[in-house]
Amino acid sequence: MKIGELAKRTGVSIRMLRYYEAEGLLKPTRATNGYRHYGQGEIRTVERIKLLGSAGMTLATIKQFLPCVRGEGPVFEPCDELRNVLHEQIEFADQKAAKLAQSRAILESFLCDIER
């Protein structure tokens, strides 16, 4: 399939797909006319990138994870490096959640002051 079809199937823009390719996350084959050709494997890769991105991971972190994905789903080969990165990502998410909770508390206090 061409890049436009991959974009349509995955909901990711053509520009972002080209960026993923430039970053080494996607490796399409090239037809004799120079067009990129994407297979089912690239659809799975893009879906995994989206899943890991929705977990708050940066592309740099995602690049560490993608080689360790096995099978059809987001199942990872066990290794200490990935375990450490997951612990770091969880800590980062916890910090973001704490900041959001603090922001919410401040906003709620503003609202309480206004409604009195």
Buried (B, 14 or more C-beta within 10 A) or exposed (E): BBBEEBBEBBEBEBEEBBBBBEEEBBEBEEEEEEEBEBEEEBBBBBBBBBBBBEBEBEEEBBBBBBEEBEEEEBEBEEEEEBEEBBEEBEEBEEEEEEEEEEEEEEEEEEEEEEEE
